[in-house]
């Protein structure tokens, strides 16, 4: 356990830095918001430290199957950081901020077509939203969507070229999939493949469903304007990250099912060979 504490501490600090990044970079006049951010940062850091310092699995999946969680964390951090830079460039222009904003504007404009996720998230805004703010939301959505696509591409490359997770040795389902119960009934491979298909389908639909659900809810609740920079950062980051993360989880579970099926085939072949007469 002592060997895991330094790594768990570093991960906890990185998680707290992720949560505090928008608050640190953007002007914040409300002390209550700062206290809320500090509370969530400490809570998330403590949870991360407890998960990675513990011997037994808890809630975090693929804990011992790097770089699955590292890719996801890096993608979320980049999304939060770069969207924060875009919001910061509205009041404090810098060359780097102008470059990031230009990239987000280019990507957002390229995929802002009818029925696309970016178009839907801009249509989610109230009708009287200023054009400048709609463009800002589209730029942030384009940047977040680009990062999520790159995250998926990097994971597929790791999966195919580096043969993830076989290069790590034996894959422990209990440790890496603590929320999946292999003894719950039914064939493990069939259940893994079913969960993989469900996660991939949900990951594909979420970018379209989230704006639609929010638009419907606006008829009964206060409209979501994303006027607060921090609200914009976290909403758009979650809108792009959650579906891509579900895609990754579905691909990973499908890979585990394939590994188990191949192991079973090898065991059956070895059993048949052992019963053949010399």
C-alpha positions in Angstrom: 0.0 0.0 0.0 2.8 2.4 0.8 4.1 2.1 -2.8 0.8 3.3 -4.1 0.5 6.4 -1.9 2.8 8.7 -4.0 1.0 7.9 -7.2 -2.4 8.3 -5.5 -1.3 11.7 -4.1 -0.1 12.9 -7.5 -3.4 11.9 -9.1 -5.4 13.6 -6.3 -3.5 16.9 -6.9 -4.1 16.7 -10.6 -7.8 16.2 -10.1 -7.9 19.2 -7.7 -6.0 21.3 -10.3 -8.5 20.3 -13.0 -11.5 21.4 -10.9 -9.8 24.7 -9.9 -8.5 25.6 -13.3 -11.5 27.7 -14.5 -11.8 29.5 -11.1 -8.1 30.3 -11.1 -7.9 31.6 -14.7 -11.2 33.5 -14.9 -12.0 36.5 -12.9 -14.2 35.5 -10.0 -16.0 38.1 -7.9 -18.2 35.8 -5.9 -16.4 34.3 -2.8 -19.2 31.7 -2.4 -18.4 30.2 -5.8 -14.8 30.0 -4.9 -15.7 28.1 -1.7 -17.9 25.7 -3.6 -15.1 25.1 -6.1 -12.6 24.5 -3.3 -15.0 22.1 -1.6 -15.6 20.0 -4.7 -11.9 20.0 -5.5 -11.0 18.7 -2.0 -13.8 16.1 -2.2 -12.7 14.9 -5.6 -9.1 14.8 -4.6 -9.8 12.8 -1.5 -11.9 10.4 -3.4 -9.2 9.9 -6.0 -6.5 9.4 -3.3 -8.7 6.8 -1.5 -9.4 4.9 -4.7 -5.8 4.7 -5.9 -4.2 4.2 -2.5 -6.6 1.3 -1.7 -5.7 -2.3 -2.4 -9.3 -3.2 -3.2 -11.4 -1.8 -6.1 -14.0 0.9 -5.5 -15.6 3.0 -8.2 -12.9 3.9 -10.7 -12.8 1.4 -13.7 -9.6 0.3 -15.5 -7.5 1.4 -12.5 -4.7 -1.0 -13.5 -5.1 -0.8 -17.2 -3.2 2.3 -18.3 -3.4 4.5 -20.3 -7.2 4.3 -20.3 -7.9 6.7 -17.4 -4.8 8.8 -18.4 -6.2 9.5 -21.8 -9.6 10.4 -20.4 -8.1 12.7 -17.8 -5.8 14.4 -20.3 -8.7 15.0 -22.7 -11.0 16.4 -20.0 -8.2 18.7 -18.7 -7.4 19.9 -22.2 -11.1 20.6 -22.8 -11.5 22.5 -19.6 -8.3 24.4 -20.0 -8.7 25.4 -23.7 -12.4 26.5 -23.3 -11.3 28.5 -20.3 -8.6 30.1 -22.5 -11.3 30.9 -25.1 -13.5 32.6 -22.4 -10.5 34.4 -21.0 -9.7 35.8 -24.4 -13.0 37.6 -24.4 -11.8 40.1 -21.8 -8.0 39.5 -21.8 -6.8 38.8 -25.3 -3.5 37.0 -25.7 -1.8 35.5 -28.8 -2.3 32.0 -27.4 -6.0 32.8 -26.6 -6.5 34.1 -30.1 -5.0 31.0 -31.6 -7.1 28.6 -29.5 -10.2 30.7 -30.3 -9.4 30.6 -34.0 -9.1 26.8 -34.0 -12.3 26.4 -32.1 -14.1 28.8 -34.4 -12.8 26.9 -37.5 -13.8 23.5 -36.1 -17.2 24.7 -34.8 -18.0 26.3 -38.1 -17.0 23.2 -40.1 -19.3 20.9 -38.1 -22.1 23.5 -37.5 -24.5 21.8 -40.0 -28.2 21.1 -39.6 -28.9 18.4 -37.0 -25.2 18.3 -35.9 -24.4 18.3 -32.1 -22.8 21.7 -32.4 -25.9 23.1 -34.1 -28.1 21.6 -31.5 -26.2 23.0 -28.6 -26.4 26.5 -30.1 -30.2 26.0 -30.7 -30.5 25.1 -27.0 -29.8 28.8 -26.1 -32.8 31.2 -25.7 -34.0 33.0 -28.8 -32.9 36.4 -27.5 -29.3 35.3 -26.9 -26.8 37.8 -28.4 -25.1 36.6 -31.6 -21.6 37.1 -30.0 -22.5 34.7 -27.2 -23.9 32.1 -29.6 -20.6 32.3 -31.5 -18.7 31.9 -28.3 -20.7 28.8 -27.4 -20.2 27.4 -30.9 -16.4 28.0 -30.7 -16.2 26.3 -27.3 -18.3 23.4 -28.6 -16.1 23.0 -31.6 -13.0 22.9 -29.4 -14.5 20.4 -27.0 -15.7 18.1 -29.8 -12.3 18.2 -31.5 -10.6 17.1 -28.3 -13.2 14.3 -27.7 -12.6 13.0 -31.3 -8.8 13.1 -30.8 -9.3 11.2 -27.5 -11.1 8.4 -29.2 -8.6 8.2 -32.0 -5.7 8.0 -29.5 -7.4 5.2 -27.6 -8.1 3.2 -30.8 -4.4 3.6 -31.8 -3.3 2.3 -28.4 -5.8 -0.5 -28.6 -4.7 -1.7 -32.1 -1.0 -0.9 -32.3 0.0 -1.5 -28.6 -2.5 -4.4 -28.2 -4.2 -2.9 -25.1 -4.5 -4.4 -22.5 -2.6 -7.6 -23.4 0.8 -5.9 -23.1 0.1 -5.4 -19.4 -0.2 -9.2 -18.7 -3.2 -10.8 -17.2 -6.3 -8.6 -17.1 -8.1 -8.7 -13.7 -11.8 -8.1 -14.3 -12.6 -7.7 -10.6 -10.1 -4.9 -10.1 -10.5 -3.1 -13.4 -14.3 -3.5 -13.6 -15.5 -3.2 -10.0 -19.1 -2.3 -11.0 -19.4 -5.4 -13.2 -20.3 -8.6 -11.4 -19.2 -11.6 -13.3 -21.3 -13.9 -11.1 -24.6 -12.0 -11.6 -25.8 -14.6 -14.1 -25.6 -15.4 -17.7 -22.5 -15.7 -19.9 -19.8 -13.1 -19.1 -18.9 -12.6 -22.7 -22.5 -12.0 -23.8 -23.0 -9.5 -20.9 -19.8 -7.7 -21.7 -20.8 -7.4 -25.4 -24.3 -6.2 -24.5 -22.8 -3.5 -22.2 -20.3 -2.5 -24.9 -23.1 -2.0 -27.4 -25.2 -0.1 -24.9 -22.3 2.3 -24.0 -21.4 2.9 -27.7 -25.1 3.6 -28.6 -25.5 5.9 -25.6 -22.3 7.7 -26.4 -23.5 8.3 -30.0 -26.9 9.6 -28.9 -25.9 11.8 -25.9 -24.6 14.8 -27.9 -28.0 14.9 -29.6 -30.1 14.1 -26.6 -28.6 16.5 -24.1 -29.5 19.7 -26.0 -32.9 18.3 -26.9 -33.7 17.5 -23.3 -32.5 20.8 -22.1 -34.6 22.6 -24.7 -37.7 20.7 -23.6 -36.9 21.4 -19.9 -36.6 25.2 -20.6 -40.4 25.4 -21.1 -40.8 24.5 -17.4 -37.6 25.8 -15.8 -35.4 28.9 -16.1 -33.7 29.0 -19.5 -30.0 28.0 -19.6 -28.1 30.9 -21.1 -24.5 29.7 -20.4 -23.7 33.4 -19.7 -21.4 32.5 -16.8 -17.9 31.6 -18.1 -17.5 28.8 -15.6 -20.9 27.4 -16.4 -20.0 27.5 -20.1 -16.7 25.7 -19.5 -18.1 22.8 -17.5 -21.3 22.4 -19.5 -19.6 22.2 -22.9 -16.8 20.1 -21.5 -19.2 17.6 -20.0 -21.4 17.6 -23.2 -18.4 16.5 -25.3 -16.5 14.4 -22.7 -19.3 12.1 -21.4 -20.3 10.7 -24.8 -16.7 10.1 -25.8 -15.9 8.5 -22.5 -18.9 6.1 -23.0 -17.6 5.3 -26.4 -14.2 4.5 -24.9 -15.8 2.3 -22.2 -17.9 0.5 -24.8 -14.8 -0.2 -27.0 -12.8 -1.3 -24.0 -15.5 -3.7 -22.8 -15.8 -5.1 -26.3 -12.1 -5.7 -26.2 -12.3 -7.5 -22.9 -15.1 -9.8 -24.2 -12.9 -10.6 -27.3 -10.0 -11.5 -25.0 -12.1 -13.8 -22.9 -13.6 -15.5 -26.0 -10.1 -16.0 -27.4 -8.8 -17.4 -24.1 -11.7 -19.9 -24.0 -11.0 -21.0 -27.6 -7.3 -21.6 -26.7 -8.3 -23.6 -23.6 -10.7 -25.8 -25.6 -8.0 -26.4 -28.2 -5.5 -27.3 -25.5 -8.0 -29.7 -23.9 -8.7 -31.4 -27.2 -5.0 -31.8 -27.9 -4.4 -33.3 -24.4 -7.0 -36.1 -25.1 -5.6 -37.1 -28.5 -3.7 -40.4 -28.4 0.1 -40.2 -28.9 
